[in-house]
Amino acid sequence: MNENSRFFLEPKQHTEFPFLDDQKISSGRLWGMFFGAIIISLVMLLPQMVLPAKASTFAIVLAQVVQTIVPLILFWLLYKYVGQTSIGKLYKRITVRALGFGVLMFALSTVYALVVGTLLKGQTAANINMTYAAHLPKNQMVSNYLINEVVDLFNLMIEELIAVTAFLAILALANRYWHLSRNASIWVGLGVSIIVFGIIHFEAYDWHWAQMILLIGMSRLFDTGVYIRTKNIWISYIMHFLWDSILFTMGLIRNLGA
């Protein structure tokens, strides 16, 4: 197989992946990028795990800052000082064609989620935020929904950075240092992205492994697939935010009507 042959999700004239095509950095720095993304995911999750149920308003606000702003700053530093590149390379101008591909993958992702969700019925756990919202007084449900939407604007970008950074680091390692073909390296990176994304949802889904990997994790086949096609994290982020917003909106409507 031609080493430079395009991956099936890429356009005919594929553009460059950071770390793989546009620069060469050491394997140590690539591992630093990978484990740096894992550490940042723990920083994002820490407030959810340690914040007491009856925390003060100050503690809640502080936890939200740690959960949203701090990881974004850490990612900027990770790319600048470990990856020796600009995080801005992940962000490109949004085009109609890229959005169109995102819509197609969103539709496929929805079909996949419905099918697998049905097959896993009885083996899954409700999202912790949706469970919490269902027990609120009705006069607090809308405000809680709006707060979650604002927090998601930050958190879902962090999740995208975690999954895409893990993908890019392993992709470059597999191709440059493990001597796999470009296509095989993309598959390896995609597989790692799926596993990492599933595992970082352990707190939200109470360690339901089948759900974390087969349902949540496998969503990266579509979201990271969009990044592979467009090389633009904005598109996968928009897909991700739209999916979560639809789920939480449906939950709000159901809870208000109960």
Secondary structure, DSSP 8 states (H G I E B T S, - for coil): --TT---TTS-SS----TTTTS----HHHHHHHHHHHHHHHHHHHHHHHH--TT--HHHHHHHHHHHHHHHHHHHHHIIIIIS-S-GGGG-----HHHHHHHHHHHHHHHHHHHHHHHHTTTS----HHHHHHHTS-HHHHHHHHHHHHHHHHHHHHHHHHHHHHHHHHHHHIIIIIS---HHHHHHHHHHHHHHHHHHTTTTTTTT-HHIIIIIIGGGHHHHHHHHHHH--HHHHHHHHHHHHHHHHHHHHHHHHH-
